[in-house]
Amino acid sequence: MSTTVSEPVRELDEVALGQLFTQAHTANSFDETPVSDEVLERLHELTVMPPSAMNIQPLRILWVRSPEAQATLGALMGEGNRDKTLAAPLVAVLAFDAQWHEHLELLAPFRAAAKDTFAANEPMRVGMAKTNAAIQMGYFLLAARSLGLDVGPQAGFDAQGVNAAFFADNGWQSFAVVNLGYPAADGAGYRERQGRLEFGEQTLTV
Ligand SMILES: Cc1cc2nc3c(=O)[nH]c(=O)nc-3n(C[C@H](O)[C@H](O)[C@H](O)COP(=O)(O)O)c2cc1C
């Protein structure tokens, strides 16, 4: 992973901003083209770079690759989310790991001495994991769009059931399911754009 920037940082052009933000839509169906393992590794590489508190990176990702696993997950989706999850070329379960402190020497050597304090305070670890994994979910969605993928994030599923089915051994806790794939040629499955709050409604200046 390179840490050097070879060219001056400048604002992205409208095409790039459109792909990430202004033209992109949440997808409910996809082209049938499969998503390769190389693309998933690149997606991970991009997702882990933006900021998280103390660099703890609590997001964990389960790539649901086998038809059996996809069927198991499908049965745990809310009714309105089931068919599109079963039909998606690839599905990722997003979870958080409350044991993030075990990686502290690597992730935050400047705070490694606090490892025992975090180990003794599970509520604090869970709170930090939830907040920061949610932040990382946003990075994941935008990273996927930057690689030309469409994303269908969903919170409507049986999280306890998913944890029991997939995370009984590692204790990860699921909080989102994201359908992924290349855009359908006709944009099938995009909903009409819904409203966005205005600058004056959502911000204050002091
Ligand atoms: C955390 C999260 C949870 C969501 N849960 C669901 C869901 O369970 N089912 C669903 O159909 N859409 C779900 N969505 C999709 C949103 O409704 C959609 O992204 C939003 O309306 C914006 O749509 P647009 O990208 O087409 O403008 C979810 C999105 C996010 C980020």
Ligand as a Chemical Component Dictionary entry (heavy atoms), coordinates in Angstrom:
data_LIG
# 
_chem_comp.id                   LIG 
_chem_comp.type                 NON-POLYMER 
_chem_comp.pdbx_formal_charge   0 
_chem_comp.three_letter_code    LIG 
# 
loop_
_chem_comp_atom.comp_id 
_chem_comp_atom.atom_id 
_chem_comp_atom.alt_atom_id 
_chem_comp_atom.type_symbol 
_chem_comp_atom.charge 
_chem_comp_atom.model_Cartn_x 
_chem_comp_atom.model_Cartn_y 
_chem_comp_atom.model_Cartn_z 
_chem_comp_atom.pdbx_ordinal 
LIG C1  C1  C 0 -27.754 2.061  6.945  1  
LIG C2  C2  C 0 -28.732 1.919  5.809  2  
LIG C3  C3  C 0 -29.791 1.053  5.941  3  
LIG C4  C4  C 0 -30.699 0.879  4.891  4  
LIG N1  N1  N 0 -31.668 -0.093 5.005  5  
LIG C5  C5  C 0 -32.425 -0.368 3.926  6  
LIG C6  C6  C 0 -33.295 -1.498 3.939  7  
LIG O1  O1  O 0 -33.365 -2.252 4.920  8  
LIG N2  N2  N 0 -34.040 -1.739 2.820  9  
LIG C7  C7  C 0 -33.967 -0.946 1.712  10 
LIG O2  O2  O 0 -34.653 -1.233 0.710  11 
LIG N3  N3  N 0 -33.138 0.138  1.668  12 
LIG C8  C8  C 0 -32.369 0.439  2.734  13 
LIG N4  N4  N 0 -31.464 1.485  2.680  14 
LIG C9  C9  C 0 -31.402 2.304  1.435  15 
LIG C10 C10 C 0 -31.882 3.758  1.620  16 
LIG O3  O3  O 0 -33.273 3.805  1.709  17 
LIG C11 C11 C 0 -31.367 4.586  0.427  18 
LIG O4  O4  O 0 -29.953 4.518  0.426  19 
LIG C12 C12 C 0 -31.788 6.040  0.486  20 
LIG O5  O5  O 0 -33.180 6.117  0.404  21 
LIG C13 C13 C 0 -31.159 6.877  -0.621 22 
LIG O6  O6  O 0 -31.565 6.426  -1.875 23 
LIG P1  P1  P 0 -30.832 6.967  -3.222 24 
LIG O7  O7  O 0 -29.394 6.507  -3.126 25 
LIG O8  O8  O 0 -31.527 6.274  -4.361 26 
LIG O9  O9  O 0 -30.946 8.431  -3.277 27 
LIG C14 C14 C 0 -30.558 1.669  3.696  28 
LIG C15 C15 C 0 -29.481 2.570  3.603  29 
LIG C16 C16 C 0 -28.569 2.673  4.627  30 
LIG C17 C17 C 0 -27.377 3.595  4.446  31 
# 
loop_
_chem_comp_bond.comp_id 
_chem_comp_bond.atom_id_1 
_chem_comp_bond.atom_id_2 
_chem_comp_bond.value_order 
_chem_comp_bond.pdbx_ordinal 
LIG C1  C2  SING 1  
LIG C2  C3  SING 2  
LIG C2  C16 DOUB 3  
LIG C3  C4  DOUB 4  
LIG C4  N1  SING 5  
LIG C4  C14 SING 6  
LIG N1  C5  DOUB 7  
LIG C5  C6  SING 8  
LIG C5  C8  SING 9  
LIG C6  O1  DOUB 10 
LIG C6  N2  SING 11 
LIG N2  C7  SING 12 
LIG C7  O2  DOUB 13 
LIG C7  N3  SING 14 
LIG N3  C8  DOUB 15 
LIG C8  N4  SING 16 
LIG N4  C9  SING 17 
LIG N4  C14 SING 18 
LIG C9  C10 SING 19 
LIG C10 O3  SING 20 
LIG C10 C11 SING 21 
LIG C11 O4  SING 22 
LIG C11 C12 SING 23 
LIG C12 O5  SING 24 
LIG C12 C13 SING 25 
LIG C13 O6  SING 26 
LIG O6  P1  SING 27 
LIG P1  O7  DOUB 28 
LIG P1  O8  SING 29 
LIG P1  O9  SING 30 
LIG C14 C15 DOUB 31 
LIG C15 C16 SING 32 
LIG C16 C17 SING 33 
# 
